[in-house]
């Protein structure tokens, strides 16, 4: 009987712990924006500076991807490979200029604002002045560009037609408040995101688990004393 009572108490404690762990917050909201990427050989790396500050060398590949994400850790990469030789194959080198390969990926229908359809991904080879920034290279091949009042890149080749870094709920619907600059570095922003969201339980959850464990242990000890 004593063993059965202790087992029951431990099962109650375990159930409470699992309930606390499972009672995490709802899926965090993300932001809909153009992210900026740089080539890291055959793959992409989230840029540490905005395109207006980056002045790539001749032969560089820059990427832009429109998507909904919480921060740089889960931001979607461009879906085309950063292949300079292929993208700039038909753009010969010219003295006094540099060539920058660009991958422009407007994303998927899931990430698109309501009522809009993303155009197909495309590549372009920009031949620009030696000191041109990535933003200037983009402007030379993908107008019209649209910027916000704080220099955030809002649209490439007119997409999307409205909105700029707006916060969206877990179901992909736009929310009136919030900006992508709150948790991620959009294309056009000078600063780096660098910080990613944590996938583990929050401090409050861990405190709750600790409290439940302490209460459970106390209950087991008290049960033993009563039956002793």
C-alpha positions as CSV (number, residue, x, y, z in Angstrom):
1,X,0.0,0.0,0.0
2,X,2.8,2.4,0.9
3,X,4.6,1.7,-2.4
4,X,1.3,2.2,-4.4
5,X,0.8,5.6,-2.6
6,X,4.3,6.7,-3.4
7,X,3.9,5.7,-7.1
8,X,0.6,7.6,-7.3
9,X,2.2,10.7,-5.8
10,X,5.1,10.6,-8.3
11,X,2.7,10.1,-11.2
12,X,0.8,13.2,-10.1
13,X,4.1,15.2,-9.9
14,X,5.2,14.0,-13.4
15,X,1.8,14.9,-14.8
16,X,2.0,18.4,-13.4
17,X,5.5,18.9,-14.7
18,X,4.4,17.9,-18.2
19,X,1.4,20.1,-18.0
20,X,3.6,23.1,-17.1
21,X,6.0,22.3,-19.9
22,X,3.2,21.9,-22.4
23,X,1.6,25.2,-21.5
24,X,4.1,27.3,-23.5
25,X,3.1,30.5,-25.3
26,X,1.4,30.4,-28.6
27,X,3.4,30.6,-31.8
28,X,5.3,33.9,-31.8
29,X,4.4,36.5,-34.4
30,X,6.8,37.1,-37.2
31,X,7.6,40.0,-39.6
32,X,7.0,40.2,-43.3
33,X,10.1,41.8,-45.0
34,X,12.9,41.6,-47.5
35,X,16.0,40.0,-45.9
36,X,19.5,40.5,-47.2
37,X,22.0,37.7,-47.8
38,X,25.6,37.3,-49.0
39,X,27.3,34.4,-50.7
40,X,29.4,32.1,-48.6
41,X,30.6,29.9,-51.4
42,X,27.8,27.6,-52.5
43,X,25.4,28.7,-49.8
44,X,23.9,31.9,-48.3
45,X,24.8,33.8,-45.1
46,X,22.5,36.3,-43.4
47,X,24.2,39.7,-44.0
48,X,25.6,41.5,-40.9
49,X,25.0,44.9,-42.5
50,X,22.3,46.4,-44.7
51,X,22.8,46.7,-48.4
52,X,23.3,50.4,-48.3
53,X,26.5,49.9,-46.2
54,X,27.9,46.8,-48.0
55,X,30.2,47.6,-50.9
56,X,30.8,44.2,-52.5
57,X,33.9,43.4,-54.6
58,X,33.7,42.5,-58.2
59,X,32.5,38.9,-58.4
60,X,30.3,39.0,-55.3
61,X,26.8,37.5,-55.1
62,X,24.1,39.3,-53.1
63,X,20.6,37.8,-52.3
64,X,17.3,39.3,-51.3
65,X,14.4,37.1,-50.0
66,X,10.9,38.2,-49.1
67,X,9.3,36.1,-46.3
68,X,7.8,36.0,-42.9
69,X,10.2,35.2,-40.1
70,X,10.8,36.0,-36.4
71,X,14.5,36.8,-36.8
72,X,17.7,35.9,-38.7
73,X,17.8,32.4,-37.2
74,X,14.6,31.3,-39.0
75,X,14.7,33.7,-42.0
76,X,14.2,31.9,-45.3
77,X,17.2,31.9,-47.7
78,X,17.0,32.8,-51.4
79,X,16.0,29.6,-53.3
80,X,18.6,30.1,-56.1
81,X,22.2,29.2,-55.7
82,X,24.8,32.1,-55.4
83,X,26.5,31.2,-58.7
84,X,28.3,34.3,-60.0
85,X,29.7,32.6,-63.2
86,X,26.2,31.5,-64.2
87,X,24.4,34.7,-63.3
88,X,26.9,37.0,-65.0
89,X,27.8,34.8,-67.9
90,X,26.3,37.2,-70.4
91,X,27.7,40.4,-68.8
92,X,31.3,40.8,-69.8
93,X,33.7,42.6,-67.5
94,X,34.4,46.3,-68.3
95,X,37.2,48.6,-67.2
96,X,36.2,51.0,-64.5
97,X,33.3,48.9,-63.3
98,X,32.5,45.9,-61.2
99,X,30.0,43.1,-61.6
100,X,27.7,42.1,-58.8
101,X,25.4,39.0,-59.2
102,X,22.0,39.4,-57.6
103,X,19.4,36.8,-56.6
104,X,15.9,38.3,-56.0
105,X,13.4,35.9,-54.5
106,X,10.0,37.3,-53.7
107,X,9.1,34.3,-51.7
108,X,6.0,32.1,-51.7
109,X,2.2,32.7,-51.8
110,X,2.1,31.8,-48.1
111,X,4.3,34.8,-47.2
112,X,2.6,37.2,-49.6
113,X,0.4,40.0,-48.2
114,X,-3.3,39.5,-48.7
115,X,-4.4,40.0,-52.2
116,X,-0.9,39.9,-53.7
117,X,0.9,37.2,-55.7
118,X,4.7,37.1,-55.6
119,X,6.5,37.2,-58.9
120,X,8.9,34.5,-59.9
121,X,12.4,34.5,-58.5
122,X,15.0,35.9,-60.8
123,X,18.7,36.7,-61.1
124,X,20.5,39.7,-62.5
125,X,24.0,40.9,-63.1
126,X,24.6,44.5,-62.2
127,X,27.6,46.3,-63.7
128,X,28.2,49.3,-61.5
129,X,30.9,51.7,-60.4
130,X,33.8,50.3,-58.3
131,X,32.6,51.9,-55.1
132,X,28.9,51.1,-55.5
133,X,26.9,49.6,-52.7
134,X,24.8,46.5,-52.9
135,X,21.7,48.8,-52.7
136,X,23.0,50.7,-55.7
137,X,23.6,47.5,-57.6
138,X,20.0,46.4,-56.8
139,X,18.6,49.7,-58.0
140,X,20.4,49.4,-61.3
141,X,18.5,46.2,-62.2
142,X,15.3,46.0,-60.1
143,X,13.4,49.3,-60.2
144,X,11.1,50.5,-58.9
145,X,12.3,50.1,-55.3
146,X,10.3,51.4,-52.4
147,X,11.8,52.6,-49.1
148,X,10.2,53.6,-45.8
149,X,10.9,56.9,-44.1
150,X,13.6,55.2,-42.0
151,X,15.4,53.7,-45.0
152,X,14.0,50.2,-44.8
153,X,13.7,48.5,-48.1
154,X,10.0,47.8,-48.6
155,X,9.6,46.6,-52.2
156,X,11.7,45.4,-55.0
157,X,10.4,45.8,-58.6
158,X,7.2,47.1,-57.0
159,X,6.6,44.0,-54.8
160,X,4.9,44.0,-52.5
161,X,2.6,46.9,-53.5
162,X,2.0,48.0,-49.9
163,X,3.3,47.4,-46.4
164,X,6.8,47.4,-45.0
165,X,8.1,45.1,-42.3
166,X,4.7,44.7,-40.7
167,X,4.1,42.2,-37.9
168,X,2.0,39.2,-38.7
169,X,0.2,36.8,-36.4
170,X,0.7,33.0,-36.4
171,X,-1.9,32.6,-39.1
172,X,0.0,34.9,-41.5
173,X,-2.4,37.8,-41.2
174,X,-1.0,41.3,-40.8
175,X,-1.2,43.1,-37.5
176,X,-1.4,46.9,-37.3
177,X,1.4,47.3,-34.8
178,X,5.1,46.4,-35.0
179,X,8.0,46.6,-37.4
180,X,10.6,44.2,-38.7
181,X,13.3,46.3,-37.1
182,X,12.0,45.2,-33.7
183,X,13.5,41.7,-34.0
184,X,15.3,41.3,-37.3
185,X,17.5,43.1,-39.7
186,X,15.5,43.8,-42.9
187,X,17.2,44.7,-46.2
188,X,17.9,48.4,-46.1
189,X,18.6,48.5,-42.3
190,X,22.1,49.3,-41.3
191,X,22.4,47.1,-38.2
192,X,22.7,43.4,-37.9
193,X,20.1,41.2,-36.4
194,X,22.5,38.7,-34.8
195,X,20.0,37.6,-32.1
196,X,17.8,34.6,-32.6
197,X,14.8,33.4,-30.7
198,X,15.1,30.7,-28.1
199,X,13.4,27.4,-28.7
200,X,13.7,26.2,-25.1
201,X,11.3,26.9,-22.2
202,X,11.2,30.4,-20.8
203,X,12.5,31.3,-17.4
204,X,8.9,31.6,-16.1
205,X,8.2,28.0,-17.2
206,X,11.4,26.7,-15.6
207,X,10.4,28.4,-12.3
208,X,7.0,26.9,-12.5
209,X,8.5,23.4,-13.1
210,X,10.8,23.9,-10.0
211,X,7.8,24.9,-7.8
212,X,5.8,21.9,-9.0
213,X,8.7,19.6,-8.2
214,X,9.2,21.0,-4.8
215,X,5.5,20.6,-4.0
216,X,5.5,17.1,-5.3
217,X,8.6,16.1,-3.2
218,X,7.0,17.6,-0.1
219,X,3.8,15.6,-0.8
220,X,5.8,12.3,-1.1
221,X,7.8,13.0,2.1
222,X,4.6,13.9,4.0
223,X,2.9,10.7,2.7
224,X,5.8,8.6,3.9
225,X,5.6,10.2,7.4
226,X,1.9,9.5,7.7
227,X,2.4,5.8,6.8
228,X,5.6,5.4,8.8
